[in-house]
Amino acid sequence: MLYNGGGPLVYLFAGIWWLGTGAVLGNERGILGIVTMVLGIFGLGVWVEQTFRIEPLVFIEDVIFYLTYVWAVWLGIVIWRLADKRELAMEPATATEQLAST
């Protein structure tokens, strides 16, 4: 199984992680969650292709290569927009003053 290093194991673990993350993201970000789960399925497909040396599945490596970059940029934009919308519950200076007065 490890004929070309730990590569197949990386895709196995990444595929499982993307499937789980996609399920969690699906509740708040529907399309991003679906794309994440598709990425997980492709990751598991690459694992099967590399582990069992199935030549017709080699095209999946190209798909996951490009889809990973699109997904990472998309997730970064989502996180960036959330950070801009988030307001602090309490200013740090106010919290320190309240703790000092008690």
Distance bins in CASP14 RR format, pairs under 12 A and 6 or more apart:
PFRMAT RR
TARGET T0000
AUTHOR 0000-0000-0000
RMODE 2
METHOD distances of the structure
MODEL  1
1 7 0 0 0 0 0 1 0 0 0 0 0
1 8 1 0 0 1 0 0 0 0 0 0 0
1 9 0 0 0 0 1 0 0 0 0 0 0
1 12 0 0 0 0 1 0 0 0 0 0 0
1 47 0 0 0 0 0 1 0 0 0 0 0
1 48 0 0 0 0 0 1 0 0 0 0 0
1 50 0 0 0 0 1 0 0 0 0 0 0
1 51 1 0 1 0 0 0 0 0 0 0 0
1 52 0 0 0 0 1 0 0 0 0 0 0
1 53 0 0 0 0 0 1 0 0 0 0 0
2 8 1 0 0 1 0 0 0 0 0 0 0
2 9 1 0 0 1 0 0 0 0 0 0 0
2 10 0 0 0 0 0 1 0 0 0 0 0
2 12 0 0 0 0 0 1 0 0 0 0 0
2 50 0 0 0 0 0 1 0 0 0 0 0
2 51 0 0 0 0 1 0 0 0 0 0 0
3 9 0 0 0 0 0 1 0 0 0 0 0
3 50 0 0 0 0 1 0 0 0 0 0 0
3 51 0 0 0 0 1 0 0 0 0 0 0
3 52 0 0 0 0 0 1 0 0 0 0 0
3 53 0 0 0 0 1 0 0 0 0 0 0
4 10 0 0 0 0 0 1 0 0 0 0 0
4 11 0 0 0 0 0 1 0 0 0 0 0
4 46 0 0 0 0 0 1 0 0 0 0 0
4 49 0 0 0 0 0 1 0 0 0 0 0
4 50 1 0 0 1 0 0 0 0 0 0 0
4 51 0 0 0 0 1 0 0 0 0 0 0
4 53 0 0 0 0 1 0 0 0 0 0 0
5 11 0 0 0 0 0 1 0 0 0 0 0
5 50 0 0 0 0 1 0 0 0 0 0 0
5 51 0 0 0 0 0 1 0 0 0 0 0
6 12 0 0 0 0 1 0 0 0 0 0 0
6 13 0 0 0 0 0 1 0 0 0 0 0
6 14 0 0 0 0 0 1 0 0 0 0 0
6 47 0 0 0 0 0 1 0 0 0 0 0
6 50 0 0 0 0 1 0 0 0 0 0 0
6 51 0 0 0 0 0 1 0 0 0 0 0
7 13 0 0 0 0 1 0 0 0 0 0 0
7 14 0 0 0 0 1 0 0 0 0 0 0
7 43 0 0 0 0 0 1 0 0 0 0 0
7 46 0 0 0 0 1 0 0 0 0 0 0
7 47 0 0 0 0 1 0 0 0 0 0 0
7 49 0 0 0 0 0 1 0 0 0 0 0
7 50 1 0 0 1 0 0 0 0 0 0 0
7 51 0 0 0 0 1 0 0 0 0 0 0
7 61 0 0 0 0 0 1 0 0 0 0 0
8 14 0 0 0 0 0 1 0 0 0 0 0
8 15 0 0 0 0 0 1 0 0 0 0 0
8 43 0 0 0 0 0 1 0 0 0 0 0
8 44 0 0 0 0 0 1 0 0 0 0 0
8 45 0 0 0 0 0 1 0 0 0 0 0
8 46 1 0 0 1 0 0 0 0 0 0 0
8 47 1 0 1 0 0 0 0 0 0 0 0
8 48 0 0 0 0 1 0 0 0 0 0 0
8 49 0 0 0 0 1 0 0 0 0 0 0
8 50 1 0 1 0 0 0 0 0 0 0 0
8 51 1 0 1 0 0 0 0 0 0 0 0
8 52 0 0 0 0 1 0 0 0 0 0 0
8 53 0 0 0 0 0 1 0 0 0 0 0
8 54 0 0 0 0 0 1 0 0 0 0 0
8 61 0 0 0 0 0 1 0 0 0 0 0
9 15 0 0 0 0 0 1 0 0 0 0 0
9 16 0 0 0 0 0 1 0 0 0 0 0
9 43 0 0 0 0 0 1 0 0 0 0 0
9 44 0 0 0 0 0 1 0 0 0 0 0
9 46 0 0 0 0 0 1 0 0 0 0 0
9 47 1 0 0 1 0 0 0 0 0 0 0
9 50 0 0 0 0 1 0 0 0 0 0 0
9 51 0 0 0 0 1 0 0 0 0 0 0
10 16 0 0 0 0 0 1 0 0 0 0 0
10 17 0 0 0 0 0 1 0 0 0 0 0
10 43 0 0 0 0 1 0 0 0 0 0 0
10 44 0 0 0 0 0 1 0 0 0 0 0
10 46 0 0 0 0 1 0 0 0 0 0 0
10 47 0 0 0 0 1 0 0 0 0 0 0
10 50 0 0 0 0 1 0 0 0 0 0 0
10 51 0 0 0 0 0 1 0 0 0 0 0
10 64 0 0 0 0 0 1 0 0 0 0 0
10 68 0 0 0 0 0 1 0 0 0 0 0
11 17 0 0 0 0 0 1 0 0 0 0 0
11 18 0 0 0 0 0 1 0 0 0 0 0
11 39 0 0 0 0 0 1 0 0 0 0 0
11 40 0 0 0 0 1 0 0 0 0 0 0
11 41 0 0 0 0 0 1 0 0 0 0 0
11 42 0 0 0 0 1 0 0 0 0 0 0
11 43 1 0 1 0 0 0 0 0 0 0 0
11 44 1 0 0 1 0 0 0 0 0 0 0
11 45 1 0 0 1 0 0 0 0 0 0 0
11 46 1 0 1 0 0 0 0 0 0 0 0
11 47 1 0 1 0 0 0 0 0 0 0 0
11 48 0 0 0 0 1 0 0 0 0 0 0
11 49 0 0 0 0 1 0 0 0 0 0 0
11 50 1 0 0 1 0 0 0 0 0 0 0
11 51 0 0 0 0 1 0 0 0 0 0 0
11 57 0 0 0 0 0 1 0 0 0 0 0
11 60 0 0 0 0 1 0 0 0 0 0 0
11 61 0 0 0 0 1 0 0 0 0 0 0
11 64 1 0 0 1 0 0 0 0 0 0 0
11 65 0 0 0 0 0 1 0 0 0 0 0
11 68 0 0 0 0 0 1 0 0 0 0 0
12 18 0 0 0 0 0 1 0 0 0 0 0
12 19 0 0 0 0 0 1 0 0 0 0 0
12 40 0 0 0 0 0 1 0 0 0 0 0
12 43 1 0 0 1 0 0 0 0 0 0 0
12 44 1 0 0 1 0 0 0 0 0 0 0
12 45 0 0 0 0 1 0 0 0 0 0 0
12 46 0 0 0 0 1 0 0 0 0 0 0
12 47 1 0 1 0 0 0 0 0 0 0 0
12 48 0 0 0 0 1 0 0 0 0 0 0
12 49 0 0 0 0 0 1 0 0 0 0 0
12 50 0 0 0 0 1 0 0 0 0 0 0
12 51 0 0 0 0 1 0 0 0 0 0 0
13 19 0 0 0 0 0 1 0 0 0 0 0
13 20 0 0 0 0 0 1 0 0 0 0 0
13 40 0 0 0 0 0 1 0 0 0 0 0
13 43 0 0 0 0 1 0 0 0 0 0 0
13 44 0 0 0 0 0 1 0 0 0 0 0
13 46 0 0 0 0 0 1 0 0 0 0 0
13 47 0 0 0 0 1 0 0 0 0 0 0
14 20 0 0 0 0 0 1 0 0 0 0 0
14 21 0 0 0 0 0 1 0 0 0 0 0
14 36 0 0 0 0 0 1 0 0 0 0 0
14 39 0 0 0 0 1 0 0 0 0 0 0
14 40 1 0 0 1 0 0 0 0 0 0 0
14 41 0 0 0 0 0 1 0 0 0 0 0
14 42 0 0 0 0 1 0 0 0 0 0 0
14 43 1 0 0 1 0 0 0 0 0 0 0
14 44 0 0 0 0 1 0 0 0 0 0 0
14 45 0 0 0 0 0 1 0 0 0 0 0
14 46 0 0 0 0 1 0 0 0 0 0 0
14 47 0 0 0 0 1 0 0 0 0 0 0
14 64 0 0 0 0 1 0 0 0 0 0 0
14 67 0 0 0 0 0 1 0 0 0 0 0
14 68 0 0 0 0 1 0 0 0 0 0 0
14 71 0 0 0 0 0 1 0 0 0 0 0
15 21 0 0 0 0 1 0 0 0 0 0 0
15 22 0 0 0 0 0 1 0 0 0 0 0
15 36 0 0 0 0 1 0 0 0 0 0 0
15 37 0 0 0 0 1 0 0 0 0 0 0
15 38 0 0 0 0 0 1 0 0 0 0 0
15 39 1 0 0 1 0 0 0 0 0 0 0
15 40 1 1 0 0 0 0 0 0 0 0 0
15 41 1 0 0 1 0 0 0 0 0 0 0
15 42 0 0 0 0 1 0 0 0 0 0 0
15 43 1 0 1 0 0 0 0 0 0 0 0
15 44 1 0 1 0 0 0 0 0 0 0 0
15 45 0 0 0 0 1 0 0 0 0 0 0
15 46 0 0 0 0 1 0 0 0 0 0 0
15 47 1 0 0 1 0 0 0 0 0 0 0
15 48 0 0 0 0 0 1 0 0 0 0 0
15 60 0 0 0 0 0 1 0 0 0 0 0
15 64 0 0 0 0 1 0 0 0 0 0 0
15 68 0 0 0 0 0 1 0 0 0 0 0
16 22 0 0 0 0 0 1 0 0 0 0 0
16 23 0 0 0 0 0 1 0 0 0 0 0
16 37 0 0 0 0 0 1 0 0 0 0 0
16 39 0 0 0 0 0 1 0 0 0 0 0
16 40 1 0 0 1 0 0 0 0 0 0 0
16 41 0 0 0 0 0 1 0 0 0 0 0
16 43 0 0 0 0 1 0 0 0 0 0 0
16 44 1 0 0 1 0 0 0 0 0 0 0
16 45 0 0 0 0 0 1 0 0 0 0 0
16 47 0 0 0 0 1 0 0 0 0 0 0
17 23 0 0 0 0 0 1 0 0 0 0 0
17 24 0 0 0 0 0 1 0 0 0 0 0
17 25 0 0 0 0 0 1 0 0 0 0 0
17 36 0 0 0 0 1 0 0 0 0 0 0
17 37 0 0 0 0 0 1 0 0 0 0 0
17 39 0 0 0 0 1 0 0 0 0 0 0
17 40 1 0 0 1 0 0 0 0 0 0 0
17 43 0 0 0 0 1 0 0 0 0 0 0
17 44 0 0 0 0 0 1 0 0 0 0 0
18 24 0 0 0 0 0 1 0 0 0 0 0
18 25 0 0 0 0 1 0 0 0 0 0 0
18 32 0 0 0 0 0 1 0 0 0 0 0
18 33 0 0 0 0 1 0 0 0 0 0 0
18 34 0 0 0 0 0 1 0 0 0 0 0
18 35 0 0 0 0 1 0 0 0 0 0 0
18 36 1 0 1 0 0 0 0 0 0 0 0
18 37 1 0 0 1 0 0 0 0 0 0 0
18 38 0 0 0 0 1 0 0 0 0 0 0
18 39 1 0 1 0 0 0 0 0 0 0 0
18 40 1 1 0 0 0 0 0 0 0 0 0
18 41 0 0 0 0 1 0 0 0 0 0 0
18 42 0 0 0 0 1 0 0 0 0 0 0
18 43 1 0 0 1 0 0 0 0 0 0 0
18 44 0 0 0 0 1 0 0 0 0 0 0
18 45 0 0 0 0 0 1 0 0 0 0 0
18 46 0 0 0 0 0 1 0 0 0 0 0
18 47 0 0 0 0 0 1 0 0 0 0 0
18 64 0 0 0 0 1 0 0 0 0 0 0
18 67 0 0 0 0 0 1 0 0 0 0 0
18 68 0 0 0 0 1 0 0 0 0 0 0
18 71 0 0 0 0 1 0 0 0 0 0 0
18 72 0 0 0 0 0 1 0 0 0 0 0
18 75 0 0 0 0 0 1 0 0 0 0 0
19 25 0 0 0 0 0 1 0 0 0 0 0
19 26 0 0 0 0 0 1 0 0 0 0 0
19 33 0 0 0 0 0 1 0 0 0 0 0
19 34 0 0 0 0 0 1 0 0 0 0 0
19 35 0 0 0 0 0 1 0 0 0 0 0
19 36 1 0 0 1 0 0 0 0 0 0 0
19 37 1 0 1 0 0 0 0 0 0 0 0
19 38 0 0 0 0 1 0 0 0 0 0 0
19 39 0 0 0 0 1 0 0 0 0 0 0
19 40 1 0 1 0 0 0 0 0 0 0 0
19 41 1 0 0 1 0 0 0 0 0 0 0
19 42 0 0 0 0 0 1 0 0 0 0 0
19 43 0 0 0 0 1 0 0 0 0 0 0
19 44 1 0 0 1 0 0 0 0 0 0 0
19 45 0 0 0 0 0 1 0 0 0 0 0
20 26 0 0 0 0 1 0 0 0 0 0 0
20 27 0 0 0 0 0 1 0 0 0 0 0
20 33 0 0 0 0 1 0 0 0 0 0 0
20 36 0 0 0 0 1 0 0 0 0 0 0
20 37 1 0 0 1 0 0 0 0 0 0 0
20 39 0 0 0 0 0 1 0 0 0 0 0
20 40 0 0 0 0 1 0 0 0 0 0 0
20 41 0 0 0 0 0 1 0 0 0 0 0
20 44 0 0 0 0 0 1 0 0 0 0 0
21 27 0 0 0 0 0 1 0 0 0 0 0
21 28 0 0 0 0 0 1 0 0 0 0 0
21 29 0 0 0 0 0 1 0 0 0 0 0
21 32 0 0 0 0 1 0 0 0 0 0 0
21 33 1 0 0 1 0 0 0 0 0 0 0
21 34 0 0 0 0 0 1 0 0 0 0 0
21 35 0 0 0 0 0 1 0 0 0 0 0
21 36 1 0 1 0 0 0 0 0 0 0 0
21 37 0 0 0 0 1 0 0 0 0 0 0
21 39 0 0 0 0 1 0 0 0 0 0 0
21 40 0 0 0 0 1 0 0 0 0 0 0
21 71 0 0 0 0 0 1 0 0 0 0 0
21 75 0 0 0 0 1 0 0 0 0 0 0
22 28 0 0 0 0 0 1 0 0 0 0 0
22 29 0 0 0 0 1 0 0 0 0 0 0
22 30 0 0 0 0 1 0 0 0 0 0 0
22 31 0 0 0 0 0 1 0 0 0 0 0
22 32 1 0 0 1 0 0 0 0 0 0 0
22 33 1 0 1 0 0 0 0 0 0 0 0
22 34 1 0 0 1 0 0 0 0 0 0 0
22 35 0 0 0 0 1 0 0 0 0 0 0
22 36 1 1 0 0 0 0 0 0 0 0 0
22 37 1 0 1 0 0 0 0 0 0 0 0
22 38 0 0 0 0 1 0 0 0 0 0 0
22 39 0 0 0 0 1 0 0 0 0 0 0
22 40 0 0 0 0 1 0 0 0 0 0 0
22 41 0 0 0 0 0 1 0 0 0 0 0
22 71 0 0 0 0 0 1 0 0 0 0 0
22 75 0 0 0 0 0 1 0 0 0 0 0
23 29 0 0 0 0 0 1 0 0 0 0 0
23 30 0 0 0 0 0 1 0 0 0 0 0
23 32 0 0 0 0 0 1 0 0 0 0 0
23 33 1 0 0 1 0 0 0 0 0 0 0
23 34 0 0 0 0 0 1 0 0 0 0 0
23 36 0 0 0 0 1 0 0 0 0 0 0
23 37 1 0 0 1 0 0 0 0 0 0 0
23 40 0 0 0 0 0 1 0 0 0 0 0
24 30 0 0 0 0 0 1 0 0 0 0 0
24 32 0 0 0 0 0 1 0 0 0 0 0
24 33 0 0 0 0 1 0 0 0 0 0 0
24 36 0 0 0 0 1 0 0 0 0 0 0
24 37 0 0 0 0 0 1 0 0 0 0 0
25 31 0 0 0 0 1 0 0 0 0 0 0
25 32 1 0 1 0 0 0 0 0 0 0 0
25 33 1 1 0 0 0 0 0 0 0 0 0
25 34 0 0 0 0 1 0 0 0 0 0 0
25 35 0 0 0 0 1 0 0 0 0 0 0
25 36 1 0 1 0 0 0 0 0 0 0 0
25 37 0 0 0 0 1 0 0 0 0 0 0
25 38 0 0 0 0 0 1 0 0 0 0 0
25 39 0 0 0 0 0 1 0 0 0 0 0
25 71 0 0 0 0 0 1 0 0 0 0 0
25 74 0 0 0 0 0 1 0 0 0 0 0
25 75 0 0 0 0 1 0 0 0 0 0 0
25 78 0 0 0 0 1 0 0 0 0 0 0
25 79 0 0 0 0 0 1 0 0 0 0 0
26 32 1 0 0 1 0 0 0 0 0 0 0
26 33 1 0 1 0 0 0 0 0 0 0 0
26 34 1 0 0 1 0 0 0 0 0 0 0
26 35 0 0 0 0 1 0 0 0 0 0 0
26 36 1 0 0 1 0 0 0 0 0 0 0
26 37 0 0 0 0 1 0 0 0 0 0 0
26 78 0 0 0 0 0 1 0 0 0 0 0
27 33 0 0 0 0 1 0 0 0 0 0 0
27 34 0 0 0 0 0 1 0 0 0 0 0
27 36 0 0 0 0 0 1 0 0 0 0 0
28 36 0 0 0 0 0 1 0 0 0 0 0
28 78 0 0 0 0 1 0 0 0 0 0 0
28 82 0 0 0 0 1 0 0 0 0 0 0
29 35 0 0 0 0 1 0 0 0 0 0 0
29 36 0 0 0 0 1 0 0 0 0 0 0
29 37 0 0 0 0 0 1 0 0 0 0 0
29 71 0 0 0 0 0 1 0 0 0 0 0
29 74 0 0 0 0 1 0 0 0 0 0 0
29 75 0 0 0 0 1 0 0 0 0 0 0
29 76 0 0 0 0 0 1 0 0 0 0 0
29 77 0 0 0 0 0 1 0 0 0 0 0
29 78 1 0 0 1 0 0 0 0 0 0 0
29 79 0 0 0 0 0 1 0 0 0 0 0
29 81 0 0 0 0 0 1 0 0 0 0 0
29 82 0 0 0 0 0 1 0 0 0 0 0
30 36 0 0 0 0 1 0 0 0 0 0 0
30 37 0 0 0 0 0 1 0 0 0 0 0
30 74 0 0 0 0 0 1 0 0 0 0 0
30 78 0 0 0 0 0 1 0 0 0 0 0
31 37 0 0 0 0 0 1 0 0 0 0 0
31 38 0 0 0 0 0 1 0 0 0 0 0
31 71 0 0 0 0 0 1 0 0 0 0 0
31 74 0 0 0 0 1 0 0 0 0 0 0
31 75 0 0 0 0 0 1 0 0 0 0 0
31 78 0 0 0 0 0 1 0 0 0 0 0
32 38 0 0 0 0 0 1 0 0 0 0 0
32 39 0 0 0 0 0 1 0 0 0 0 0
32 70 0 0 0 0 0 1 0 0 0 0 0
32 71 0 0 0 0 1 0 0 0 0 0 0
32 72 0 0 0 0 0 1 0 0 0 0 0
32 73 0 0 0 0 0 1 0 0 0 0 0
32 74 1 0 0 1 0 0 0 0 0 0 0
32 75 1 0 0 1 0 0 0 0 0 0 0
32 76 0 0 0 0 0 1 0 0 0 0 0
32 77 0 0 0 0 1 0 0 0 0 0 0
32 78 1 0 0 1 0 0 0 0 0 0 0
32 79 0 0 0 0 0 1 0 0 0 0 0
32 81 0 0 0 0 0 1 0 0 0 0 0
33 39 0 0 0 0 1 0 0 0 0 0 0
33 40 0 0 0 0 0 1 0 0 0 0 0
33 71 0 0 0 0 1 0 0 0 0 0 0
33 74 0 0 0 0 0 1 0 0 0 0 0
33 75 0 0 0 0 1 0 0 0 0 0 0
33 78 0 0 0 0 0 1 0 0 0 0 0
34 40 0 0 0 0 0 1 0 0 0 0 0
34 41 0 0 0 0 0 1 0 0 0 0 0
34 71 0 0 0 0 0 1 0 0 0 0 0
34 74 0 0 0 0 0 1 0 0 0 0 0
35 41 0 0 0 0 0 1 0 0 0 0 0
35 42 0 0 0 0 0 1 0 0 0 0 0
35 64 0 0 0 0 0 1 0 0 0 0 0
35 67 1 0 0 1 0 0 0 0 0 0 0
35 68 0 0 0 0 0 1 0 0 0 0 0
35 70 0 0 0 0 1 0 0 0 0 0 0
35 71 1 0 0 1 0 0 0 0 0 0 0
35 72 0 0 0 0 0 1 0 0 0 0 0
35 73 0 0 0 0 0 1 0 0 0 0 0
35 74 1 0 0 1 0 0 0 0 0 0 0
35 75 0 0 0 0 1 0 0 0 0 0 0
35 78 0 0 0 0 0 1 0 0 0 0 0
36 42 0 0 0 0 0 1 0 0 0 0 0
36 43 0 0 0 0 0 1 0 0 0 0 0
36 67 0 0 0 0 1 0 0 0 0 0 0
36 68 0 0 0 0 0 1 0 0 0 0 0
36 70 0 0 0 0 0 1 0 0 0 0 0
36 71 1 0 0 1 0 0 0 0 0 0 0
36 72 0 0 0 0 0 1 0 0 0 0 0
36 74 0 0 0 0 1 0 0 0 0 0 0
36 75 0 0 0 0 1 0 0 0 0 0 0
36 78 0 0 0 0 0 1 0 0 0 0 0
37 43 0 0 0 0 0 1 0 0 0 0 0
37 44 0 0 0 0 0 1 0 0 0 0 0
37 67 0 0 0 0 0 1 0 0 0 0 0
37 71 0 0 0 0 0 1 0 0 0 0 0
38 44 0 0 0 0 0 1 0 0 0 0 0
38 45 0 0 0 0 0 1 0 0 0 0 0
38 60 0 0 0 0 0 1 0 0 0 0 0
38 63 0 0 0 0 1 0 0 0 0 0 0
38 64 0 0 0 0 1 0 0 0 0 0 0
38 67 1 0 0 1 0 0 0 0 0 0 0
38 68 0 0 0 0 0 1 0 0 0 0 0
38 70 0 0 0 0 0 1 0 0 0 0 0
38 71 0 0 0 0 1 0 0 0 0 0 0
39 45 0 0 0 0 0 1 0 0 0 0 0
39 46 0 0 0 0 0 1 0 0 0 0 0
39 60 0 0 0 0 0 1 0 0 0 0 0
39 63 0 0 0 0 1 0 0 0 0 0 0
39 64 1 0 0 1 0 0 0 0 0 0 0
39 65 0 0 0 0 0 1 0 0 0 0 0
39 66 0 0 0 0 0 1 0 0 0 0 0
39 67 1 0 1 0 0 0 0 0 0 0 0
39 68 1 0 0 1 0 0 0 0 0 0 0
39 69 0 0 0 0 0 1 0 0 0 0 0
39 70 0 0 0 0 1 0 0 0 0 0 0
39 71 1 0 1 0 0 0 0 0 0 0 0
39 72 0 0 0 0 0 1 0 0 0 0 0
39 74 0 0 0 0 0 1 0 0 0 0 0
39 75 0 0 0 0 0 1 0 0 0 0 0
40 46 0 0 0 0 1 0 0 0 0 0 0
40 47 0 0 0 0 1 0 0 0 0 0 0
40 60 0 0 0 0 0 1 0 0 0 0 0
40 63 0 0 0 0 0 1 0 0 0 0 0
40 64 0 0 0 0 1 0 0 0 0 0 0
40 67 0 0 0 0 1 0 0 0 0 0 0
40 68 0 0 0 0 0 1 0 0 0 0 0
40 71 0 0 0 0 1 0 0 0 0 0 0
41 47 0 0 0 0 0 1 0 0 0 0 0
41 48 0 0 0 0 0 1 0 0 0 0 0
41 60 0 0 0 0 1 0 0 0 0 0 0
41 63 0 0 0 0 0 1 0 0 0 0 0
41 64 0 0 0 0 1 0 0 0 0 0 0
41 67 0 0 0 0 0 1 0 0 0 0 0
42 48 0 0 0 0 0 1 0 0 0 0 0
42 49 0 0 0 0 0 1 0 0 0 0 0
42 57 0 0 0 0 1 0 0 0 0 0 0
42 59 0 0 0 0 0 1 0 0 0 0 0
42 60 1 0 1 0 0 0 0 0 0 0 0
42 61 0 0 0 0 1 0 0 0 0 0 0
42 62 0 0 0 0 0 1 0 0 0 0 0
42 63 1 0 1 0 0 0 0 0 0 0 0
42 64 1 0 1 0 0 0 0 0 0 0 0
42 65 0 0 0 0 1 0 0 0 0 0 0
42 66 0 0 0 0 0 1 0 0 0 0 0
42 67 1 0 0 1 0 0 0 0 0 0 0
42 68 0 0 0 0 1 0 0 0 0 0 0
42 71 0 0 0 0 0 1 0 0 0 0 0
43 49 0 0 0 0 1 0 0 0 0 0 0
43 50 0 0 0 0 1 0 0 0 0 0 0
43 51 0 0 0 0 0 1 0 0 0 0 0
43 57 0 0 0 0 0 1 0 0 0 0 0
43 60 1 0 0 1 0 0 0 0 0 0 0
43 61 0 0 0 0 1 0 0 0 0 0 0
43 63 0 0 0 0 1 0 0 0 0 0 0
43 64 1 0 1 0 0 0 0 0 0 0 0
43 65 0 0 0 0 0 1 0 0 0 0 0
43 67 0 0 0 0 1 0 0 0 0 0 0
43 68 0 0 0 0 1 0 0 0 0 0 0
43 71 0 0 0 0 0 1 0 0 0 0 0
44 50 0 0 0 0 0 1 0 0 0 0 0
44 51 0 0 0 0 0 1 0 0 0 0 0
44 57 0 0 0 0 0 1 0 0 0 0 0
44 60 0 0 0 0 1 0 0 0 0 0 0
44 64 0 0 0 0 0 1 0 0 0 0 0
45 51 0 0 0 0 1 0 0 0 0 0 0
45 52 0 0 0 0 0 1 0 0 0 0 0
45 54 0 0 0 0 1 0 0 0 0 0 0
45 56 0 0 0 0 0 1 0 0 0 0 0
45 57 1 0 0 1 0 0 0 0 0 0 0
45 58 0 0 0 0 0 1 0 0 0 0 0
45 59 0 0 0 0 0 1 0 0 0 0 0
45 60 1 0 1 0 0 0 0 0 0 0 0
45 61 0 0 0 0 1 0 0 0 0 0 0
45 63 0 0 0 0 1 0 0 0 0 0 0
45 64 0 0 0 0 1 0 0 0 0 0 0
46 52 0 0 0 0 0 1 0 0 0 0 0
46 54 0 0 0 0 0 1 0 0 0 0 0
46 57 1 0 0 1 0 0 0 0 0 0 0
46 58 0 0 0 0 1 0 0 0 0 0 0
46 59 0 0 0 0 0 1 0 0 0 0 0
46 60 1 0 1 0 0 0 0 0 0 0 0
46 61 1 0 1 0 0 0 0 0 0 0 0
46 62 0 0 0 0 0 1 0 0 0 0 0
46 63 0 0 0 0 1 0 0 0 0 0 0
46 64 1 0 1 0 0 0 0 0 0 0 0
46 65 0 0 0 0 1 0 0 0 0 0 0
46 67 0 0 0 0 0 1 0 0 0 0 0
46 68 0 0 0 0 0 1 0 0 0 0 0
47 53 0 0 0 0 0 1 0 0 0 0 0
47 54 0 0 0 0 0 1 0 0 0 0 0
47 57 0 0 0 0 0 1 0 0 0 0 0
47 60 0 0 0 0 1 0 0 0 0 0 0
47 61 0 0 0 0 0 1 0 0 0 0 0
47 64 0 0 0 0 0 1 0 0 0 0 0
48 54 1 0 0 1 0 0 0 0 0 0 0
48 56 0 0 0 0 0 1 0 0 0 0 0
48 57 1 0 0 1 0 0 0 0 0 0 0
48 58 0 0 0 0 0 1 0 0 0 0 0
48 60 0 0 0 0 1 0 0 0 0 0 0
48 61 0 0 0 0 0 1 0 0 0 0 0
49 55 0 0 0 0 1 0 0 0 0 0 0
49 56 0 0 0 0 1 0 0 0 0 0 0
49 57 1 1 0 0 0 0 0 0 0 0 0
49 58 1 0 0 1 0 0 0 0 0 0 0
49 59 0 0 0 0 1 0 0 0 0 0 0
49 60 1 0 0 1 0 0 0 0 0 0 0
49 61 1 0 0 1 0 0 0 0 0 0 0
49 62 0 0 0 0 0 1 0 0 0 0 0
49 63 0 0 0 0 0 1 0 0 0 0 0
49 64 0 0 0 0 0 1 0 0 0 0 0
50 57 0 0 0 0 1 0 0 0 0 0 0
50 58 0 0 0 0 1 0 0 0 0 0 0
50 60 0 0 0 0 1 0 0 0 0 0 0
50 61 0 0 0 0 1 0 0 0 0 0 0
50 64 0 0 0 0 0 1 0 0 0 0 0
51 57 0 0 0 0 0 1 0 0 0 0 0
54 60 0 0 0 0 1 0 0 0 0 0 0
54 61 0 0 0 0 0 1 0 0 0 0 0
55 61 0 0 0 0 0 1 0 0 0 0 0
57 63 0 0 0 0 0 1 0 0 0 0 0
57 64 0 0 0 0 0 1 0 0 0 0 0
58 64 0 0 0 0 0 1 0 0 0 0 0
58 65 0 0 0 0 0 1 0 0 0 0 0
59 65 0 0 0 0 0 1 0 0 0 0 0
59 66 0 0 0 0 0 1 0 0 0 0 0
60 66 0 0 0 0 0 1 0 0 0 0 0
60 67 0 0 0 0 1 0 0 0 0 0 0
60 68 0 0 0 0 0 1 0 0 0 0 0
61 67 0 0 0 0 0 1 0 0 0 0 0
61 68 0 0 0 0 0 1 0 0 0 0 0
62 68 0 0 0 0 0 1 0 0 0 0 0
63 69 0 0 0 0 0 1 0 0 0 0 0
63 70 0 0 0 0 0 1 0 0 0 0 0
63 71 0 0 0 0 0 1 0 0 0 0 0
64 70 0 0 0 0 0 1 0 0 0 0 0
64 71 0 0 0 0 1 0 0 0 0 0 0
65 71 0 0 0 0 0 1 0 0 0 0 0
65 72 0 0 0 0 0 1 0 0 0 0 0
66 72 0 0 0 0 0 1 0 0 0 0 0
66 73 0 0 0 0 0 1 0 0 0 0 0
67 73 0 0 0 0 0 1 0 0 0 0 0
67 74 0 0 0 0 0 1 0 0 0 0 0
68 74 0 0 0 0 0 1 0 0 0 0 0
68 75 0 0 0 0 0 1 0 0 0 0 0
69 75 0 0 0 0 0 1 0 0 0 0 0
69 76 0 0 0 0 0 1 0 0 0 0 0
70 76 0 0 0 0 0 1 0 0 0 0 0
70 77 0 0 0 0 0 1 0 0 0 0 0
71 77 0 0 0 0 0 1 0 0 0 0 0
71 78 0 0 0 0 0 1 0 0 0 0 0
72 78 0 0 0 0 0 1 0 0 0 0 0
72 79 0 0 0 0 0 1 0 0 0 0 0
73 79 0 0 0 0 0 1 0 0 0 0 0
73 80 0 0 0 0 0 1 0 0 0 0 0
74 80 0 0 0 0 0 1 0 0 0 0 0
74 81 0 0 0 0 0 1 0 0 0 0 0
75 81 0 0 0 0 0 1 0 0 0 0 0
75 82 0 0 0 0 0 1 0 0 0 0 0
76 82 0 0 0 0 1 0 0 0 0 0 0
76 83 0 0 0 0 1 0 0 0 0 0 0
77 83 0 0 0 0 0 1 0 0 0 0 0
77 84 0 0 0 0 0 1 0 0 0 0 0
78 84 0 0 0 0 0 1 0 0 0 0 0
78 85 0 0 0 0 0 1 0 0 0 0 0
79 85 0 0 0 0 0 1 0 0 0 0 0
79 86 0 0 0 0 0 1 0 0 0 0 0
80 86 0 0 0 0 0 1 0 0 0 0 0
88 94 0 0 0 0 1 0 0 0 0 0 0
88 95 0 0 0 0 1 0 0 0 0 0 0
89 95 0 0 0 0 1 0 0 0 0 0 0
90 96 0 0 0 0 1 0 0 0 0 0 0
90 97 0 0 0 0 0 1 0 0 0 0 0
90 98 1 0 0 1 0 0 0 0 0 0 0
90 99 0 0 0 0 0 1 0 0 0 0 0
91 97 0 0 0 0 1 0 0 0 0 0 0
91 98 0 0 0 0 0 1 0 0 0 0 0
92 98 0 0 0 0 0 1 0 0 0 0 0
92 99 0 0 0 0 0 1 0 0 0 0 0
93 99 0 0 0 0 0 1 0 0 0 0 0
93 100 0 0 0 0 0 1 0 0 0 0 0
94 100 0 0 0 0 0 1 0 0 0 0 0
94 101 0 0 0 0 0 1 0 0 0 0 0
95 101 0 0 0 0 0 1 0 0 0 0 0
95 102 0 0 0 0 0 1 0 0 0 0 0
96 102 0 0 0 0 0 1 0 0 0 0 0
END
